Amino acid sequence: MTNSSGNRLKDYLELSKLKIMIPVCLTGFTGYFAFNPYFSPNLFLTTLGILFMAVSASVLNQMQEVEIDNKMNRTRFRPLPSQRIELKYAAIFFTINLAAGILLLFFAGNIKAVFVGLITILWYNGVYTYSKRITAFAVVPGAITGALPPLIGWVAAGGGPWEKQIIFIEFLIFTGQIPHFWLLILKYGEEYKKAGLPNITDIFSRIQINRITFSWVISSVFAALFLCYFEIIQSPFIIVILVIASIYILWQFFGLLKMNADKNPKKYSILLDSYFLLVLLLLISDKIIS
């Protein structure tokens, strides 16, 4: 470990992957707000609890994959493979975040929220993390992990896990995880091979992966529009914005079907992430208007 306190803090922030965890929190916030559309201390404490749970899962994942991360250029400079943080300290950091997440979800929400949070970690670190070593299609069960934070927020607010509204929100997040991963593969596929992980590029050609990604984007757009059809989003103004944004994202992703589209997958990743951020903000805004 480095001796500088500033560098040490930076290393732990990098270990936390806050850039990825904050959008996860937003989905949890949306799930809570969709059931109980009022700004309250419990709303923010639950969201913070989801953040701690997400960070704990991320830290544990990096502990599980140190050897794999060390083989890939994009990950070998992370705190654990570069040995800027020792595994024992990462384990302590994981435990602190997990405990904080459980306590916040219990006191700001309920035991059901804690249960769903633990199931999410178990699925991510116990199923998805190891399935990546077995199959190139691990993203499909892995996408379930991304769909569960909204459910944590929903049940913490008092909602039931099988209600129509939260099921469609979960389905939206689930469908969006998969094309996001395919785009990642287009950029880093060779590194996954180098690390010895099963790779979708060994099964499909680049243009086929582009087409699969486009198909999942279509599914994601329909999942977003389902929110309007089933009156989960009700404001006519919000619906118009969502429809326009959906048409725009499909028009942009038509370019993915071109033979040279895989040369710039980052552009499509940004577009997709921006679209899902907009959908979540529109959902929240609709609840405020309603």
FENJO-V589738 format. One record per helix or strand of 3 or more residues. SS is the DSSP state (H for helix, E for strand). FROM is the first residue (numbers start at 1). LEN is the number of residues. Records with the same first field share a line. If there is no record, write none. Layout:
SS = FROM-LEN / FROM-LEN
This chain:
H = 5-12 / 18-18 / 41-24 / 66-4 / 87-22 / 111-21 / 138-19 / 164-31 / 200-3 / 206-24 / 236-22 / 261-29
